[in-house]
Amino acid sequence: MSPEPAAGSSAPPPTCWACRGVVAPGDDFCRHCGRRQMRGDTWYYQAGWILFLALTVLGPFALPLVWRSTRLSRSDKWILGLAIAAYSVFVLALGAWVFALMWRHFMEIYRLRSELGYQ
């Protein structure tokens, strides 16, 4: 019972994102595997929100949102995924640099305290 494209239509029929089975345009669930088909309609699958969440809260944990979004093309997914990964590496390196700077300052304070005779 697969829906067939209308006569004269050159567009391929819509397929399930999970099993790639043919689904009717109005179906909310795949008739083959039962997966929900409206995945990209929620707000957190939009590119702007993905970027906002990645830069503020989630960091690299936003990458599954990129790859599951149906609103982004394959090239957009690669670009956004690489941008989020690069930003995550930058933030990690910045955090390591800040930690090393703080460690040096604390060691200097400890050295000065011992020179002045504080325990």
BAROLO-392125 format. One record per residue: residue in three letters; x, y, z of N, C-alpha, C in turn. Coordinates in Angstrom, 3 decimals. Example, Ala and Ser with C-alpha at 12.3 -4.5 7.8 and 13.67 -1.06 7.14 Angstrom:
<recs>
res ALA&n.u 13.190&n.v -5.690&n.w 7.800&ca.u 12.300&ca.v -4.500&ca.w 7.800&c.u 13.200&c.v -3.300&c.w 7.800;
res SER&n.u 12.850&n.v -2.250&n.w 7.080&ca.u 13.670&ca.v -1.060&ca.w 7.140&c.u 12.900&c.v 0.030&c.w 7.870;
</recs>
This chain:
<recs>
res MET&n.u 0.805&n.v -1.189&n.w 0.000&ca.u 0.000&ca.v 0.000&ca.w 0.000&c.u 0.848&c.v 1.252&c.w 0.000;
res SER&n.u 1.839&n.v 1.322&n.w -0.795&ca.u 2.688&ca.v 2.506&ca.w -0.863&c.u 1.994&c.v 3.561&c.w -1.695;
res PRO&n.u 1.986&n.v 4.814&n.w -1.200&ca.u 1.395&ca.v 5.873&ca.w -2.015&c.u 2.264&c.v 6.116&c.w -3.233;
res GLU&n.u 1.611&n.v 6.368&n.w -4.336&ca.u 2.342&ca.v 6.578&ca.w -5.570&c.u 2.279&c.v 8.054&c.w -5.933;
res PRO&n.u 3.343&n.v 8.576&n.w -6.554&ca.u 3.320&ca.v 9.985&ca.w -6.937&c.u 2.229&c.v 10.251&c.w -7.960;
res ALA&n.u 1.741&n.v 11.465&n.w -7.966&ca.u 0.687&ca.v 11.847&ca.w -8.905&c.u 1.218&c.v 11.758&c.w -10.329;
res ALA&n.u 0.315&n.v 11.482&n.w -11.244&ca.u 0.717&ca.v 11.371&ca.w -12.641&c.u 1.287&c.v 12.696&c.w -13.116;
res GLY&n.u 2.404&n.v 12.634&n.w -13.785&ca.u 3.041&ca.v 13.835&ca.w -14.296&c.u 3.945&c.v 14.510&c.w -13.281;
res SER&n.u 4.005&n.v 13.993&n.w -12.069&ca.u 4.855&ca.v 14.583&ca.w -11.039&c.u 6.242&c.v 13.969&c.w -11.113;
res SER&n.u 7.261&n.v 14.820&n.w -11.171&ca.u 8.629&ca.v 14.309&ca.w -11.261&c.u 9.295&c.v 14.240&c.w -9.896;
res ALA&n.u 8.662&n.v 14.807&n.w -8.865&ca.u 9.243&ca.v 14.795&ca.w -7.519&c.u 9.101&c.v 13.389&c.w -6.916;
res PRO&n.u 10.152&n.v 12.900&n.w -6.272&ca.u 10.044&ca.v 11.585&ca.w -5.643&c.u 9.106&c.v 11.657&c.w -4.441;
res PRO&n.u 8.479&n.v 10.550&n.w -4.093&ca.u 7.574&ca.v 10.557&ca.w -2.931&c.u 8.376&c.v 10.767&c.w -1.651;
res PRO&n.u 7.756&n.v 11.352&n.w -0.620&ca.u 8.469&ca.v 11.550&ca.w 0.635&c.u 8.837&c.v 10.207&c.w 1.268;
res THR&n.u 10.000&n.v 10.190&n.w 1.926&ca.u 10.460&ca.v 8.954&ca.w 2.557&c.u 10.667&c.v 9.175&c.w 4.038;
res CYS&n.u 10.643&n.v 8.084&n.w 4.788&ca.u 10.875&ca.v 8.099&ca.w 6.228&c.u 12.337&c.v 8.437&c.w 6.486;
res TRP&n.u 12.589&n.v 9.263&n.w 7.478&ca.u 13.958&ca.v 9.646&ca.w 7.811&c.u 14.724&c.v 8.477&c.w 8.436;
res ALA&n.u 14.020&n.v 7.496&n.w 9.003&ca.u 14.690&ca.v 6.387&ca.w 9.694&c.u 14.904&c.v 5.174&c.w 8.787;
res CYS&n.u 13.826&n.v 4.706&n.w 8.142&ca.u 13.939&ca.v 3.468&ca.w 7.357&c.u 13.951&c.v 3.716&c.w 5.856;
res ARG&n.u 13.731&n.v 4.955&n.w 5.445&ca.u 13.692&ca.v 5.356&ca.w 4.036&c.u 12.524&c.v 4.736&c.w 3.269;
res GLY&n.u 11.528&n.v 4.245&n.w 3.987&ca.u 10.325&ca.v 3.731&ca.w 3.342&c.u 9.454&c.v 4.892&c.w 2.874;
res VAL&n.u 8.640&n.v 4.647&n.w 1.872&ca.u 7.770&ca.v 5.683&ca.w 1.330&c.u 6.634&c.v 5.946&c.w 2.311;
res VAL&n.u 6.385&n.v 7.226&n.w 2.600&ca.u 5.282&ca.v 7.626&ca.w 3.480&c.u 4.380&c.v 8.589&c.w 2.733;
res ALA&n.u 3.116&n.v 8.595&n.w 3.111&ca.u 2.162&ca.v 9.528&ca.w 2.514&c.u 2.470&c.v 10.935&c.w 3.026;
res PRO&n.u 2.234&n.v 11.968&n.w 2.234&ca.u 2.575&ca.v 13.329&ca.w 2.652&c.u 1.936&c.v 13.764&c.w 3.966;
res GLY&n.u 0.764&n.v 13.297&n.w 4.297&ca.u 0.096&ca.v 13.723&ca.w 5.530&c.u 0.366&c.v 12.852&c.w 6.736;
res ASP&n.u 1.109&n.v 11.776&n.w 6.571&ca.u 1.341&ca.v 10.852&ca.w 7.686&c.u 2.272&c.v 11.455&c.w 8.739;
res ASP&n.u 1.889&n.v 11.290&n.w 10.000&ca.u 2.747&ca.v 11.713&ca.w 11.097&c.u 3.709&c.v 10.602&c.w 11.500;
res PHE&n.u 3.366&n.v 9.358&n.w 11.175&ca.u 4.194&ca.v 8.208&ca.w 11.520&c.u 4.432&c.v 7.352&c.w 10.287;
res CYS&n.u 5.586&n.v 6.702&n.w 10.241&ca.u 5.916&ca.v 5.811&ca.w 9.135&c.u 5.104&c.v 4.530&c.w 9.258;
res ARG&n.u 4.542&n.v 4.073&n.w 8.160&ca.u 3.759&ca.v 2.831&ca.w 8.171&c.u 4.653&c.v 1.600&c.w 8.222;
res HIS&n.u 5.953&n.v 1.769&n.w 7.945&ca.u 6.872&ca.v 0.629&ca.w 7.929&c.u 7.551&c.v 0.420&c.w 9.283;
res CYS&n.u 8.084&n.v 1.500&n.w 9.859&ca.u 8.840&ca.v 1.355&ca.w 11.114&c.u 8.165&c.v 2.023&c.w 12.304;
res GLY&n.u 7.157&n.v 2.855&n.w 12.072&ca.u 6.429&ca.v 3.482&ca.w 13.168&c.u 7.063&c.v 4.741&c.w 13.729;
res ARG&n.u 8.147&n.v 5.234&n.w 13.140&ca.u 8.824&ca.v 6.426&ca.w 13.655&c.u 8.045&c.v 7.693&c.w 13.310;
res ARG&n.u 8.091&n.v 8.666&n.w 14.212&ca.u 7.431&ca.v 9.954&ca.w 13.998&c.u 8.135&c.v 10.692&c.w 12.862;
res GLN&n.u 7.364&n.v 11.324&n.w 11.989&ca.u 7.916&ca.v 11.980&ca.w 10.806&c.u 8.060&c.v 13.488&c.w 10.951;
res MET&n.u 7.558&n.v 14.069&n.w 11.987&ca.u 7.580&ca.v 15.522&ca.w 12.138&c.u 8.754&c.v 15.979&c.w 13.004;
res ARG&n.u 9.920&n.v 15.422&n.w 12.852&ca.u 11.061&ca.v 15.700&ca.w 13.717&c.u 11.570&c.v 17.135&c.w 13.595;
res GLY&n.u 11.572&n.v 17.687&n.w 12.430&ca.u 12.166&ca.v 19.003&ca.w 12.244&c.u 11.241&c.v 20.160&c.w 12.580;
res ASP&n.u 10.038&n.v 19.895&n.w 13.012&ca.u 9.073&ca.v 20.959&ca.w 13.250&c.u 9.216&c.v 21.609&c.w 14.622;
res THR&n.u 9.978&n.v 21.023&n.w 15.525&ca.u 10.124&ca.v 21.625&ca.w 16.837&c.u 11.161&c.v 22.741&c.w 16.782;
res TRP&n.u 11.052&n.v 23.679&n.w 17.711&ca.u 11.890&ca.v 24.885&ca.w 17.692&c.u 13.371&c.v 24.582&c.w 17.794;
res TYR&n.u 13.749&n.v 23.552&n.w 18.538&ca.u 15.176&ca.v 23.308&ca.w 18.760&c.u 15.863&c.v 22.618&c.w 17.589;
res TYR&n.u 15.167&n.v 22.363&n.w 16.497&ca.u 15.800&ca.v 21.853&ca.w 15.285&c.u 16.029&c.v 22.950&c.w 14.250;
res GLN&n.u 15.727&n.v 24.195&n.w 14.575&ca.u 15.984&ca.v 25.315&ca.w 13.675&c.u 17.430&c.v 25.773&c.w 13.856;
res ALA&n.u 18.072&n.v 26.177&n.w 12.780&ca.u 19.503&ca.v 26.502&ca.w 12.793&c.u 19.842&c.v 27.589&c.w 13.811;
res GLY&n.u 19.037&n.v 28.617&n.w 13.903&ca.u 19.314&ca.v 29.700&ca.w 14.849&c.u 19.303&c.v 29.227&c.w 16.294;
res TRP&n.u 18.321&n.v 28.415&n.w 16.627&ca.u 18.240&ca.v 27.905&ca.w 17.996&c.u 19.353&c.v 26.907&c.w 18.290;
res ILE&n.u 19.714&n.v 26.098&n.w 17.304&ca.u 20.815&ca.v 25.154&ca.w 17.500&c.u 22.099&c.v 25.927&c.w 17.802;
res LEU&n.u 22.353&n.v 26.970&n.w 17.025&ca.u 23.550&ca.v 27.774&ca.w 17.232&c.u 23.514&c.v 28.462&c.w 18.597;
res PHE&n.u 22.368&n.v 29.016&n.w 18.968&ca.u 22.233&ca.v 29.660&ca.w 20.277&c.u 22.499&c.v 28.666&c.w 21.402;
res LEU&n.u 21.894&n.v 27.490&n.w 21.336&ca.u 22.096&ca.v 26.478&ca.w 22.377&c.u 23.542&c.v 25.999&c.w 22.421;
res ALA&n.u 24.167&n.v 25.850&n.w 21.255&ca.u 25.556&ca.v 25.383&ca.w 21.211&c.u 26.505&c.v 26.418&c.w 21.804;
res LEU&n.u 26.266&n.v 27.695&n.w 21.548&ca.u 27.174&ca.v 28.736&ca.w 22.022&c.u 26.956&c.v 29.106&c.w 23.481;
res THR&n.u 25.783&n.v 28.821&n.w 24.025&ca.u 25.492&ca.v 29.251&ca.w 25.393&c.u 25.418&c.v 28.112&c.w 26.407;
res VAL&n.u 24.815&n.v 27.000&n.w 26.050&ca.u 24.528&ca.v 25.974&ca.w 27.045&c.u 25.128&c.v 24.614&c.w 26.704;
res LEU&n.u 24.860&n.v 24.115&n.w 25.526&ca.u 25.155&ca.v 22.717&ca.w 25.214&c.u 26.551&c.v 22.454&c.w 24.677;
res GLY&n.u 27.120&n.v 23.405&n.w 23.963&ca.u 28.431&ca.v 23.171&ca.w 23.365&c.u 28.358&c.v 22.023&c.w 22.366;
res PRO&n.u 29.284&n.v 21.065&n.w 22.454&ca.u 29.296&ca.v 19.967&ca.w 21.481&c.u 28.101&c.v 19.027&c.w 21.610;
res PHE&n.u 27.374&n.v 19.127&n.w 22.720&ca.u 26.195&ca.v 18.278&ca.w 22.882&c.u 25.035&c.v 18.737&c.w 21.995;
res ALA&n.u 25.209&n.v 19.824&n.w 21.273&ca.u 24.204&ca.v 20.288&ca.w 20.306&c.u 24.368&c.v 19.619&c.w 18.951;
res LEU&n.u 25.450&n.v 18.874&n.w 18.747&ca.u 25.675&ca.v 18.236&ca.w 17.443&c.u 24.565&c.v 17.255&c.w 17.045;
res PRO&n.u 23.992&n.v 16.464&n.w 17.963&ca.u 22.858&ca.v 15.620&ca.w 17.535&c.u 21.667&c.v 16.427&c.w 17.013;
res LEU&n.u 21.470&n.v 17.628&n.w 17.547&ca.u 20.388&ca.v 18.473&ca.w 17.031&c.u 20.661&c.v 18.870&c.w 15.589;
res VAL&n.u 21.935&n.v 19.113&n.w 15.280&ca.u 22.301&ca.v 19.474&ca.w 13.908&c.u 21.983&c.v 18.326&c.w 12.968;
res TRP&n.u 22.415&n.v 17.132&n.w 13.304&ca.u 22.279&ca.v 16.003&ca.w 12.389&c.u 20.855&c.v 15.477&c.w 12.296;
res ARG&n.u 20.023&n.v 15.716&n.w 13.324&ca.u 18.631&ca.v 15.253&ca.w 13.275&c.u 17.692&c.v 16.261&c.w 12.628;
res SER&n.u 18.146&n.v 17.475&n.w 12.439&ca.u 17.284&ca.v 18.512&ca.w 11.880&c.u 16.943&c.v 18.188&c.w 10.423;
res THR&n.u 15.669&n.v 18.293&n.w 10.111&ca.u 15.235&ca.v 18.097&ca.w 8.729&c.u 15.194&c.v 19.427&c.w 7.979;
res ARG&n.u 15.398&n.v 20.519&n.w 8.676&ca.u 15.356&ca.v 21.843&ca.w 8.052&c.u 16.688&c.v 22.243&c.w 7.438;
res LEU&n.u 17.761&n.v 21.517&n.w 7.745&ca.u 19.085&ca.v 21.861&ca.w 7.237&c.u 19.481&c.v 20.921&c.w 6.114;
res SER&n.u 20.135&n.v 21.471&n.w 5.110&ca.u 20.658&ca.v 20.624&ca.w 4.036&c.u 21.916&c.v 19.922&c.w 4.546;
res ARG&n.u 22.381&n.v 18.965&n.w 3.789&ca.u 23.577&ca.v 18.210&ca.w 4.199&c.u 24.785&c.v 19.139&c.w 4.341;
res SER&n.u 24.956&n.v 20.058&n.w 3.398&ca.u 26.097&ca.v 20.978&ca.w 3.488&c.u 25.947&c.v 21.919&c.w 4.687;
res ASP&n.u 24.714&n.v 22.378&n.w 4.972&ca.u 24.487&ca.v 23.216&ca.w 6.148&c.u 24.810&c.v 22.450&c.w 7.429;
res LYS&n.u 24.465&n.v 21.171&n.w 7.461&ca.u 24.764&ca.v 20.357&ca.w 8.641&c.u 26.269&c.v 20.244&c.w 8.853;
res TRP&n.u 27.017&n.v 20.058&n.w 7.763&ca.u 28.470&ca.v 19.964&ca.w 7.880&c.u 29.066&c.v 21.290&c.w 8.341;
res ILE&n.u 28.613&n.v 22.383&n.w 7.763&ca.u 29.147&ca.v 23.694&ca.w 8.131&c.u 28.839&c.v 24.009&c.w 9.590;
res LEU&n.u 27.590&n.v 23.827&n.w 9.995&ca.u 27.201&ca.v 24.119&ca.w 11.372&c.u 27.890&c.v 23.165&c.w 12.350;
res GLY&n.u 27.997&n.v 21.890&n.w 11.965&ca.u 28.677&ca.v 20.923&ca.w 12.832&c.u 30.144&c.v 21.257&c.w 13.026;
res LEU&n.u 30.822&n.v 21.627&n.w 11.945&ca.u 32.237&ca.v 22.005&ca.w 12.059&c.u 32.409&c.v 23.298&c.w 12.845;
res ALA&n.u 31.494&n.v 24.244&n.w 12.684&ca.u 31.570&ca.v 25.494&ca.w 13.445&c.u 31.389&c.v 25.228&c.w 14.940;
res ILE&n.u 30.437&n.v 24.368&n.w 15.286&ca.u 30.215&ca.v 24.039&ca.w 16.695&c.u 31.415&c.v 23.285&c.w 17.261;
res ALA&n.u 31.976&n.v 22.362&n.w 16.486&ca.u 33.153&ca.v 21.622&ca.w 16.950&c.u 34.342&c.v 22.563&c.w 17.148;
res ALA&n.u 34.569&n.v 23.486&n.w 16.216&ca.u 35.681&ca.v 24.438&ca.w 16.342&c.u 35.480&c.v 25.345&c.w 17.547;
res TYR&n.u 34.262&n.v 25.812&n.w 17.752&ca.u 33.965&ca.v 26.656&ca.w 18.913&c.u 34.195&c.v 25.880&c.w 20.210;
res SER&n.u 33.807&n.v 24.618&n.w 20.236&ca.u 33.991&ca.v 23.798&ca.w 21.434&c.u 35.473&c.v 23.600&c.w 21.748;
res VAL&n.u 36.269&n.v 23.373&n.w 20.712&ca.u 37.720&ca.v 23.230&ca.w 20.913&c.u 38.306&c.v 24.542&c.w 21.422;
res PHE&n.u 37.866&n.v 25.669&n.w 20.860&ca.u 38.337&ca.v 26.972&ca.w 21.306&c.u 38.005&c.v 27.201&c.w 22.780;
res VAL&n.u 36.775&n.v 26.905&n.w 23.180&ca.u 36.373&ca.v 27.110&ca.w 24.573&c.u 37.158&c.v 26.185&c.w 25.499;
res LEU&n.u 37.392&n.v 24.964&n.w 25.080&ca.u 38.186&ca.v 24.035&ca.w 25.884&c.u 39.623&c.v 24.546&c.w 26.026;
res ALA&n.u 40.234&n.v 25.018&n.w 24.949&ca.u 41.591&ca.v 25.558&ca.w 25.014&c.u 41.633&c.v 26.815&c.w 25.882;
res LEU&n.u 40.629&n.v 27.661&n.w 25.764&ca.u 40.566&ca.v 28.857&ca.w 26.590&c.u 40.449&c.v 28.491&c.w 28.069;
res GLY&n.u 39.627&n.v 27.483&n.w 28.373&ca.u 39.497&ca.v 27.021&ca.w 29.751&c.u 40.807&c.v 26.469&c.w 30.298;
res ALA&n.u 41.545&n.v 25.724&n.w 29.480&ca.u 42.839&ca.v 25.185&ca.w 29.905&c.u 43.834&c.v 26.323&c.w 30.146;
res TRP&n.u 43.817&n.v 27.342&n.w 29.291&ca.u 44.711&ca.v 28.482&ca.w 29.466&c.u 44.388&c.v 29.239&c.w 30.754;
res VAL&n.u 43.094&n.v 29.462&n.w 31.035&ca.u 42.685&ca.v 30.157&ca.w 32.257&c.u 43.082&c.v 29.334&c.w 33.483;
res PHE&n.u 42.902&n.v 28.035&n.w 33.436&ca.u 43.291&ca.v 27.177&ca.w 34.551&c.u 44.797&c.v 27.267&c.w 34.799;
res ALA&n.u 45.601&n.v 27.208&n.w 33.736&ca.u 47.056&ca.v 27.301&ca.w 33.885&c.u 47.458&c.v 28.660&c.w 34.455;
res LEU&n.u 46.814&n.v 29.722&n.w 34.015&ca.u 47.108&ca.v 31.060&ca.w 34.525&c.u 46.773&c.v 31.148&c.w 36.010;
res MET&n.u 45.622&n.v 30.641&n.w 36.391&ca.u 45.231&ca.v 30.655&ca.w 37.805&c.u 46.187&c.v 29.811&c.w 38.643;
res TRP&n.u 46.588&n.v 28.672&n.w 38.112&ca.u 47.508&ca.v 27.797&ca.w 38.840&c.u 48.832&c.v 28.511&c.w 39.105;
res ARG&n.u 49.349&n.v 29.215&n.w 38.087&ca.u 50.603&ca.v 29.967&ca.w 38.276&c.u 50.445&c.v 31.033&c.w 39.340;
res HIS&n.u 49.328&n.v 31.738&n.w 39.336&ca.u 49.105&ca.v 32.780&ca.w 40.339&c.u 48.982&c.v 32.189&c.w 41.739;
res PHE&n.u 48.268&n.v 31.088&n.w 41.865&ca.u 48.144&ca.v 30.455&ca.w 43.180&c.u 49.492&c.v 29.952&c.w 43.679;
res MET&n.u 50.308&n.v 29.409&n.w 42.801&ca.u 51.630&ca.v 28.945&ca.w 43.212&c.u 52.515&c.v 30.118&c.w 43.621;
res GLU&n.u 52.380&n.v 31.252&n.w 42.938&ca.u 53.136&ca.v 32.448&ca.w 43.312&c.u 52.695&c.v 32.955&c.w 44.681;
res ILE&n.u 51.390&n.v 32.965&n.w 44.916&ca.u 50.876&ca.v 33.368&ca.w 46.230&c.u 51.388&c.v 32.411&c.w 47.302;
res TYR&n.u 51.371&n.v 31.124&n.w 47.045&ca.u 51.866&ca.v 30.138&ca.w 48.012&c.u 53.352&c.v 30.360&c.w 48.291;
res ARG&n.u 54.146&n.v 30.645&n.w 47.253&ca.u 55.577&ca.v 30.888&ca.w 47.435&c.u 55.808&c.v 32.143&c.w 48.268;
res LEU&n.u 55.065&n.v 33.206&n.w 47.985&ca.u 55.211&ca.v 34.450&ca.w 48.753&c.u 54.800&c.v 34.261&c.w 50.208;
res ARG&n.u 53.751&n.v 33.500&n.w 50.449&ca.u 53.322&ca.v 33.233&ca.w 51.823&c.u 54.403&c.v 32.492&c.w 52.586;
res SER&n.u 55.034&n.v 31.503&n.w 51.957&ca.u 56.069&ca.v 30.747&ca.w 52.660&c.u 57.311&c.v 31.609&c.w 52.879;
res GLU&n.u 57.646&n.v 32.529&n.w 51.966&ca.u 58.770&ca.v 33.432&ca.w 52.166&c.u 58.532&c.v 34.402&c.w 53.311;
res LEU&n.u 57.269&n.v 34.793&n.w 53.500&ca.u 56.948&ca.v 35.734&ca.w 54.566&c.u 56.724&c.v 35.037&c.w 55.900;
res GLY&n.u 56.751&n.v 33.716&n.w 55.909&ca.u 56.629&ca.v 32.960&ca.w 57.142&c.u 55.215&c.v 32.571&c.w 57.532;
res TYR&n.u 54.254&n.v 32.735&n.w 56.632&ca.u 52.889&ca.v 32.294&ca.w 56.937&c.u 52.793&c.v 30.794&c.w 56.678;
res GLN&n.u 51.972&n.v 30.139&n.w 57.471&ca.u 51.811&ca.v 28.687&ca.w 57.315&c.u 50.778&c.v 28.395&c.w 56.315;
</recs>
